[in-house]
């Protein structure tokens, strides 16, 4: 989809047109035709992109039979997705490829609930070969993943705790601090030059 200013919009977006003539992209809830594969990951099996996925694209739907509260409480499934207090999807079924999307504290996807269904959208551009992941949420993380999360941030925290040292800042945080310091120094130098 193209605009008069040359901007294009992927097919995963539609437009909302407002009374004042302004337009705004809205999320599509129709999964794109992306090549995805199940493969080995750090944590077992994961879902990988085989083709580029643009930011904001609807990647896949999390599907499976709906469970009642009673069925949910009796279930031993690891693939339950609570849509709301009265609806849970059991994603155990093999044809639900979305069940292979693992947790990450620094996710590249996010689940969105729309009309009682769960859709996974890309938070950023995803390159071919990259594993899809989303944040499972604080409660699930604290109960099941806190001690085993394989993301670099959590691994660094566990390693630091094991050695008794304070966790060091990540490269990104270190680079941000350096950039802020340079900016502050440049600002002072500019003020001194004006005097």
C-alpha positions, 0 to 999 in steps of 0.5 A, spaced: 500 500 500 503 506 498 501 513 500 502 520 496 508 522 500 512 515 498 511 511 504 508 504 504 505 500 508 505 492 509 499 488 507 499 486 515 496 493 516 489 497 514 488 504 515 483 508 519 481 514 516 478 520 521 473 525 520 479 530 519 482 526 514 488 524 518 490 516 517 493 512 522 495 504 521 492 499 525 494 492 526 491 487 522 489 480 525 490 476 519 497 472 520 501 473 514 504 468 509 511 467 513 516 461 512 516 459 519 520 452 522 521 449 528 528 447 530 533 446 536 534 452 541 537 453 547 531 451 551 529 445 547 525 447 541 523 454 538 520 457 532 524 460 527 523 465 521 525 463 515 523 469 511 524 477 513 518 479 518 516 486 518 515 490 524 508 490 526 506 484 522 501 479 524 506 473 524 501 467 527 495 465 531 496 461 537 490 456 536 487 450 540 481 448 543 478 452 549 478 449 556 473 451 561 475 453 568 474 446 570 478 443 565 484 448 565 485 446 573 485 439 571 490 440 565 497 438 565 499 442 559 504 447 559 501 450 553 495 454 556 494 461 554 489 465 558 485 469 554 481 472 559 478 469 566 473 465 563 477 463 556 483 459 556 486 456 549 490 449 550 495 450 545 498 443 546 495 440 539 501 439 534 498 444 528 499 450 533 506 452 531 505 458 535 506 453 541 514 453 540 515 461 541 519 461 547 520 466 552 525 472 552 526 478 557 528 482 550 522 479 546 522 480 538 514 479 538 508 480 542 501 476 543 495 481 542 488 478 544 483 480 539 475 478 539 477 472 544 483 470 539 491 470 540 495 473 535 503 474 535 505 480 532 512 482 531 515 488 535 521 489 530 523 487 524 525 479 524 531 477 520 531 470 517 534 465 521 532 469 528 528 465 533 521 468 535 520 470 542 515 474 547 515 475 554 511 470 558 509 475 563 511 477 570 507 471 574 509 466 569 516 468 569 517 468 577 513 461 577 517 457 572 523 461 568 526 465 573 532 460 575 532 458 568 531 463 563 536 463 557 536 470 555 543 474 556 540 479 561 538 473 566 544 469 564 549 475 566 545 476 573 545 468 575 553 468 573 554 474 578 549 472 583 553 465 583 560 469 583 558 473 589 559 479 584 554 485 583 552 484 575 556 489 571 552 493 566 551 491 559 554 493 553 548 497 551 548 501 558 555 502 558 555 505 551 549 509 553 553 512 559 559 514 554 554 517 549 551 521 555 558 523 558 560 525 551 554 530 550 555 533 557 562 534 556 561 537 549 555 542 552 560 544 557 565 545 552 560 549 547 558 553 553 565 555 555 567 557 548 561 562 548 564 566 554 
